[in-house]
């Protein structure tokens, strides 16, 4: 089953040029993240990664500077906070 997900992502990469794809809010693109999770950890982990990214890589996020650490962080629509290492560079400027 994991090879179906891997095949579909590779097909997506082949059919849709990178400049036409939706821009991800994460440093590692959603398709790349799901691809690696599926390849390394299997089908179930890949599905979980897809569900997480699909529900969080959309409107409803906010970038802020943490007053305790003075570093940029992002709060996702699910209220989970991620650190700058995971945030796309275009939001860190």
MDTraj code that builds the backbone (N, CA, C; nanometers):
import mdtraj as md
import numpy as np

residues = "UNK UNK UNK UNK UNK UNK UNK UNK UNK UNK UNK UNK UNK UNK UNK UNK UNK UNK UNK UNK UNK UNK UNK UNK UNK UNK UNK UNK UNK UNK UNK UNK UNK UNK UNK UNK UNK UNK UNK UNK UNK UNK UNK UNK UNK UNK UNK UNK UNK UNK UNK UNK UNK UNK UNK UNK UNK UNK UNK UNK UNK UNK UNK UNK UNK UNK UNK UNK UNK UNK UNK UNK UNK UNK UNK UNK UNK UNK UNK UNK UNK UNK UNK UNK UNK UNK UNK UNK UNK UNK UNK UNK UNK".split()
xyz = np.array([
    [0.0803, -0.1204, 0.0000],
    [0.0000, 0.0000, 0.0000],
    [0.0849, 0.1274, 0.0000],
    [0.1999, 0.1196, 0.0691],
    [0.2808, 0.2413, 0.0759],
    [0.3295, 0.2828, -0.0633],
    [0.3461, 0.1850, -0.1507],
    [0.3952, 0.2170, -0.2847],
    [0.2918, 0.2912, -0.3678],
    [0.1649, 0.2780, -0.3325],
    [0.0605, 0.3542, -0.4013],
    [0.0759, 0.5029, -0.3681],
    [0.0955, 0.5321, -0.2399],
    [0.1161, 0.6719, -0.1983],
    [0.2415, 0.7287, -0.2630],
    [0.3493, 0.6519, -0.2592],
    [0.4759, 0.6975, -0.3189],
    [0.4581, 0.7231, -0.4677],
    [0.3894, 0.6318, -0.5364],
    [0.3645, 0.6481, -0.6798],
    [0.2810, 0.7733, -0.7079],
    [0.1760, 0.7953, -0.6296],
    [0.0900, 0.9118, -0.6512],
    [0.1655, 1.0429, -0.6302],
    [0.2512, 1.0466, -0.5299],
    [0.3312, 1.1683, -0.5065],
    [0.4293, 1.1898, -0.6202],
    [0.4948, 1.0831, -0.6656],
    [0.5878, 1.0969, -0.7779],
    [0.5144, 1.1414, -0.9045],
    [0.3949, 1.0903, -0.9238],
    [0.3130, 1.1316, -1.0381],
    [0.2772, 1.2796, -1.0270],
    [0.2406, 1.3232, -0.9079],
    [0.2114, 1.4649, -0.8809],
    [0.3326, 1.5510, -0.9152],
    [0.4517, 1.5086, -0.8718],
    [0.5740, 1.5835, -0.9013],
    [0.6017, 1.5885, -1.0510],
    [0.5691, 1.4815, -1.1200],
    [0.5945, 1.4733, -1.2638],
    [0.4957, 1.5594, -1.3434],
    [0.3695, 1.5561, -1.3063],
    [0.2646, 1.6246, -1.3824],
    [0.2594, 1.7747, -1.3533],
    [0.2735, 1.8119, -1.2269],
    [0.2588, 1.9526, -1.1892],
    [0.3960, 2.0130, -1.1621],
    [0.4382, 2.1099, -1.2430],
    [0.5694, 2.1713, -1.2225],
    [0.5767, 2.2411, -1.0861],
    [0.6950, 2.2487, -1.0313],
    [0.7145, 2.3055, -0.8981],
    [0.6609, 2.4479, -0.8867],
    [0.6776, 2.5272, -0.9923],
    [0.6306, 2.6666, -0.9856],
    [0.4781, 2.6790, -0.9924],
    [0.4064, 2.5721, -1.0241],
    [0.2596, 2.5733, -1.0293],
    [0.1960, 2.5159, -0.9025],
    [0.2779, 2.4565, -0.8163],
    [0.2245, 2.3949, -0.6944],
    [0.1942, 2.5003, -0.5894],
    [0.0983, 2.4695, -0.5052],
    [0.0635, 2.5569, -0.3934],
    [0.1833, 2.5686, -0.2996],
    [0.2099, 2.6876, -0.2516],
    [0.3232, 2.7106, -0.1624],
    [0.2901, 2.6612, -0.0225],
    [0.3816, 2.5861, 0.0337],
    [0.3614, 2.5269, 0.1652],
    [0.4112, 2.6225, 0.2742],
    [0.3470, 2.6192, 0.3901],
    [0.3908, 2.7042, 0.5013],
    [0.5066, 2.6403, 0.5780],
    [0.5323, 2.5137, 0.5499],
    [0.6414, 2.4422, 0.6165],
    [0.7678, 2.4476, 0.5312],
    [0.8831, 2.4353, 0.5964],
    [1.0103, 2.4380, 0.5238],
    [1.0180, 2.3213, 0.4260],
    [0.9820, 2.2031, 0.4712],
    [0.9788, 2.0862, 0.3834],
    [0.8376, 2.0773, 0.3266],
    [0.8257, 2.0747, 0.1955],
    [0.6934, 2.0752, 0.1333],
    [0.6095, 1.9578, 0.1830],
    [0.4806, 1.9748, 0.1734],
    [0.3887, 1.8717, 0.2219],
    [0.4097, 1.7397, 0.1476],
    [0.4231, 1.7467, 0.0152],
    [0.4414, 1.6231, -0.0610],
    [0.5739, 1.5560, -0.0259],
    [0.6783, 1.6336, -0.0076],
    [0.8089, 1.5782, 0.0305],
    [0.8017, 1.5140, 0.1695],
    [0.7348, 1.5807, 0.2627],
    [0.7206, 1.5291, 0.3986],
    [0.6447, 1.3965, 0.3996],
    [0.5316, 1.3921, 0.3308],
    [0.4507, 1.2699, 0.3258],
    [0.5271, 1.1594, 0.2537],
    [0.5967, 1.1933, 0.1455],
    [0.6769, 1.0961, 0.0712],
    [0.7813, 1.0318, 0.1616],
    [0.8563, 1.1140, 0.2343],
    [0.9620, 1.0616, 0.3217],
    [0.9055, 0.9799, 0.4373],
    [0.7965, 1.0264, 0.4966],
    [0.7331, 0.9516, 0.6061],
    [0.6862, 0.8149, 0.5570],
    [0.6238, 0.8121, 0.4410],
    [0.5737, 0.6862, 0.3855],
    [0.6888, 0.5933, 0.3511],
    [0.7902, 0.6466, 0.2879],
    [0.9049, 0.5660, 0.2471],
    [0.9774, 0.5079, 0.3680],
    [0.9985, 0.5881, 0.4706],
    [1.0777, 0.5453, 0.5860],
    [0.9986, 0.4717, 0.6931],
    [0.8700, 0.5070, 0.7104],
    [0.7950, 0.4522, 0.8240],
    [0.6712, 0.3733, 0.7846],
    [0.6371, 0.3728, 0.6561],
    [0.5267, 0.2896, 0.6116],
    [0.3973, 0.3636, 0.5811],
    [0.3006, 0.2850, 0.5387],
    [0.1716, 0.3358, 0.4905],
    [0.0958, 0.4143, 0.5971],
    [0.0798, 0.3575, 0.7155],
    [0.0007, 0.4219, 0.8213],
    [0.0636, 0.5550, 0.8606],
    [0.1941, 0.5573, 0.8761],
    [0.2635, 0.6818, 0.9101],
    [0.2485, 0.7850, 0.7986],
    [0.2519, 0.7403, 0.6747],
    [0.2323, 0.8298, 0.5608],
    [0.0930, 0.8906, 0.5591],
    [-0.0079, 0.8101, 0.5898],
    [-0.1457, 0.8598, 0.5962],
    [-0.1597, 0.9606, 0.7096],
    [-0.0990, 0.9320, 0.8244],
    [-0.1045, 1.0258, 0.9373],
    [-0.0353, 1.1571, 0.9011],
    [0.0795, 1.1477, 0.8345],
    [0.1520, 1.2681, 0.7921],
    [0.0666, 1.3493, 0.6954],
    [0.0000, 1.2824, 0.6025],
    [-0.0873, 1.3516, 0.5079],
    [-0.2017, 1.4221, 0.5800],
    [-0.2661, 1.3527, 0.6727],
    [-0.3780, 1.4120, 0.7471],
    [-0.3324, 1.5338, 0.8267],
    [-0.2157, 1.5233, 0.8909],
    [-0.1637, 1.6363, 0.9684],
    [-0.1373, 1.7558, 0.8777],
    [-0.0651, 1.7329, 0.7687],
    [-0.0314, 1.8432, 0.6795],
    [-0.1550, 1.9005, 0.6126],
    [-0.2470, 1.8148, 0.5700],
    [-0.3668, 1.8636, 0.5017],
    [-0.4500, 1.9523, 0.5938],
    [-0.4578, 1.9162, 0.7195],
    [-0.5397, 1.9953, 0.8114],
    [-0.4674, 2.1193, 0.8639],
    [-0.3356, 2.1281, 0.8488],
    [-0.2607, 2.2408, 0.9041],
    [-0.1950, 2.3314, 0.8006],
    [-0.1794, 2.2870, 0.6794],
    [-0.1123, 2.3682, 0.5769],
    [-0.2164, 2.4487, 0.4992],
    [-0.2772, 2.5403, 0.5694],
    [-0.3817, 2.6240, 0.5105],
    [-0.3987, 2.7480, 0.5950],
    [-0.4958, 2.8277, 0.5655],
    [-0.5196, 2.9511, 0.6404],
    [-0.5460, 2.9187, 0.7876],
    [-0.5231, 3.0166, 0.8705],
    [-0.5490, 2.9990, 1.0124],
    [-0.4219, 2.9905, 1.0947],
    [-0.3078, 3.0072, 1.0312],
    [-0.1814, 3.0053, 1.1041],
    [-0.1393, 3.1488, 1.1350],
    [-0.0493, 3.1626, 1.2297],
    [0.0031, 3.2955, 1.2635],
    [0.1487, 3.2829, 1.3050],
    [0.2328, 3.3674, 1.2481],
    [0.3739, 3.3735, 1.2861],
    [0.3871, 3.4790, 1.3948],
    [0.4608, 3.4459, 1.4997],
    [0.4792, 3.5394, 1.6099],
    [0.6182, 3.5235, 1.6701],
    [0.6603, 3.6217, 1.7448],
    [0.7880, 3.6140, 1.8163],
    [0.7570, 3.5754, 1.9601],
    [0.8138, 3.4641, 2.0010],
    [0.7931, 3.4156, 2.1365],
    [0.8626, 3.5101, 2.2341],
    [0.7903, 3.5701, 2.3268],
    [0.8510, 3.6663, 2.4193],
    [0.9514, 3.6026, 2.5163],
    [0.9410, 3.4722, 2.5378],
    [1.0323, 3.4037, 2.6295],
    [1.1672, 3.3760, 2.5639],
    [1.1645, 3.3321, 2.4375],
    [1.2879, 3.2941, 2.3677],
    [1.3324, 3.3966, 2.2643],
    [1.2438, 3.4904, 2.2301],
    [1.2698, 3.5919, 2.1285],
    [1.2953, 3.5310, 1.9906],
    [1.2353, 3.4143, 1.9628],
    [1.2476, 3.3484, 1.8332],
    [1.1111, 3.3424, 1.7665],
    [1.1138, 3.3415, 1.6325],
    [0.9886, 3.3306, 1.5578],
    [0.9357, 3.1879, 1.5684],
    [0.8058, 3.1794, 1.5871],
    [0.7357, 3.0527, 1.5893],
    [0.6058, 3.0689, 1.5125],
    [0.5409, 2.9582, 1.4848],
    [0.4140, 2.9622, 1.4131],
    [0.3125, 2.8797, 1.4902],
    [0.1943, 2.9363, 1.5067],
    [0.0836, 2.8605, 1.5652],
    [-0.0063, 2.8201, 1.4496],
    [-0.0318, 2.6905, 1.4393],
    [-0.1110, 2.6359, 1.3297],
    [-0.2599, 2.6444, 1.3622],
    [-0.3416, 2.6146, 1.2650],
    [-0.4866, 2.6202, 1.2859],
    [-0.5318, 2.5206, 1.3918],
    [-0.4520, 2.4160, 1.4145],
    [-0.4852, 2.3165, 1.5170],
    [-0.4343, 2.3575, 1.6549],
    [-0.3785, 2.4780, 1.6631],
    [-0.3231, 2.5361, 1.7865],
    [-0.1891, 2.4739, 1.8280],
    [-0.1299, 2.3959, 1.7394],
    [0.0034, 2.3421, 1.7646],
    [0.1059, 2.4484, 1.7284],
    [0.2121, 2.4583, 1.8071],
    [0.3170, 2.5578, 1.7823],
    [0.4387, 2.4871, 1.7252],
    [0.4911, 2.5432, 1.6144],
    [0.6127, 2.4880, 1.5551],
    [0.7233, 2.5928, 1.5599],
    [0.8471, 2.5461, 1.5624],
    [0.9635, 2.6342, 1.5703],
    [1.0102, 2.6764, 1.4324],
    [1.1007, 2.7739, 1.4296],
    [1.1445, 2.8328, 1.3025],
    [1.2115, 2.7318, 1.2100],
    [1.2655, 2.6237, 1.2634],
    [1.3304, 2.5219, 1.1801],
    [1.2321, 2.4536, 1.0859],
    [1.1043, 2.4564, 1.1201],
    [1.0019, 2.3910, 1.0393],
    [0.9238, 2.4881, 0.9508],
    [0.9429, 2.6179, 0.9711],
    [0.8660, 2.7196, 0.8993],
    [0.9355, 2.7555, 0.7677],
    [0.8577, 2.7706, 0.6620],
    [0.9118, 2.8106, 0.5323],
    [0.9852, 2.9452, 0.5457],
    [1.0956, 2.9581, 0.4751],
    [1.1811, 3.0767, 0.4845],
    [1.1084, 3.2071, 0.4535],
    [1.0089, 3.2025, 0.3642],
    [0.9405, 3.3258, 0.3254],
    [0.8639, 3.3889, 0.4413],
    [0.8363, 3.3127, 0.5473],
    [0.7677, 3.3667, 0.6633],
    [0.8637, 3.4161, 0.7716],
    [0.9911, 3.3900, 0.7541],
    [1.0898, 3.4261, 0.8565],
    [1.1586, 3.5588, 0.8312],
    [1.1268, 3.6237, 0.7217],
    [1.1913, 3.7505, 0.6862],
    [1.1398, 3.8623, 0.7736],
])
top = md.Topology()
chain = top.add_chain()
for i, resn in enumerate(residues, 1):
    res = top.add_residue(resn, chain, resSeq=i)
    for name in ("N", "CA", "C"):
        top.add_atom(name, md.element.get_by_symbol(name[0]), res)
traj = md.Trajectory(xyz[None], top)
